[in-house]
Structures are given as structure tokens and as C-alpha cells.
Amino acid sequence: MAEKAVVIYSGGMDSFTILNRAYKEGYDLYALTFDYGQKHRKEIAYASRVCQQLGINHRIIDITAINQLLQSSSLTSDKAIPEGHYEAANMKSTVVPNRNMILLSLAIGYAVDIGANKVFYGAHSGDHAIYPDCRPDFVLAMNKVAKLANYEPVDIVTPYLNSDKAEILADGLSMDLDYSNSWTCYNGRDKACGKCGSCVERLEAFAANNATDPLPYEAS
């Protein structure tokens, strides 16, 4: 019998790669996608479609009630999404306070409930200093907590913790993944904007791999 594992699956390119990596490794996957009131909730539709295609158990969890507690972020409020590279100071507005701790806590609880001892999560070295809940120290600390919080220890698995976005994409391309099945843009419009930090980093990753992003982009 295949080992059960939970995957926090946003529908973005990092979690898309992790989901497919774990799927190819033979895990019995249970994907969780969280609707926390993000502007780019278009990614949820992408996540749903991929899980249907792969036959993966998938739950979309509505936690939009917490949106009222997270209004400092441009991803969850009426503030404009900033444009530019993640290194720019204005990108701090895209930080959703404590988001990954919240999502990991729920995923760990789900893992215990269904008898899974692993939670896959897409932290990586390309996550910039503005995102403290993506750093290795945070992941290591949460892993310790996950083993203490329940009678059943759960391991938080971060395959790309020491990889950047270009390296993650390279791994996905080596698996012949179709990245038109992922959504990265912080704006939930018909086409990706190409200007938000998330789009800029995605495009840089494709350029570093001498590949073309299959997503359609708005004209500049």
C-alpha cells in the first residue's frame, strides 16, 4: 500500500512541481488548496484541474473568514499589487502575516486525521528575505513542532528548500511538466500581468532554463 502524504497545493509553479514529484514517487496524495481571500484565487482553479487530471484526492478549504485579520497585505486587501522585483522594498506589501504557519497547522491536522505522516510544502531558497515564513529556520522549527503537537509525528517535507526558482523549474522540465497548468501571477486577470514580483521571478526562471513560459501575458 502506498504511503499517504498531504501536499499543500496552491496551484503555483512551485507546488505544481512538488505535487508532480511526489506523485511520480508513488505517494498516495491528498492535496489541500486554501482559499484565504487572495486576489489571485485563479490559482485555485488551476489546482483543481490538475488534481482531476491526475486523479488526486483534492480538497479546497475555505478559510476566507481570516481575511479580515490579514488586511495589511496587498494580496488580501484593496491595496494595489506592487510591480517590480522581489528585492524591492515595496514588495513587503505582498507578505500575508503568518500565512504559512496557518496553512501548515491545518495541513498537519489533516495529515494526523487521515493517517499520513508527511506534509509536502513548497518553501525554497528563492523565497526572499521579505518572507520570513519561507526561510529554512522557520521550516526546521515547524518540523520540530509538528513532531510534538500530536501523538502521531508528522514530517514537513520541503524537497526544494535549498533550490531557487530556476532549479525548481529545471526539475519540473526534466519531468516534462506542462507549466501552462500552473498560475503564478498575483493578479487574477485573464492573462498574467508580467510585472508583479511573482511574474518577474517566474519569467527569470524560464529565461535561466532557456525555455519559454507557456502562460499568456498581457502586452507591456
Secondary structure, 3 states (H helix, E strand, C coil): CCCEEEEECCCCHHHHHHHHHHHHCCCEEEEEEEECCCCCCHHHHHHHHHHHHHCCEEEEEECHHHHHHCCCCCCCCCCCCCECCCCCHHHHHHCCCCHHHHHHHHHHHHHHHHCCCEEECCCCCCCCCCCHHHCHHHHHHHHHHHHHCCCCCCEEECCCCCCCHHHHHHHHHHCCCCHHHCCCCCCCCCCECCCEHHHHHHHHHHHHCCCCCCCCECCC
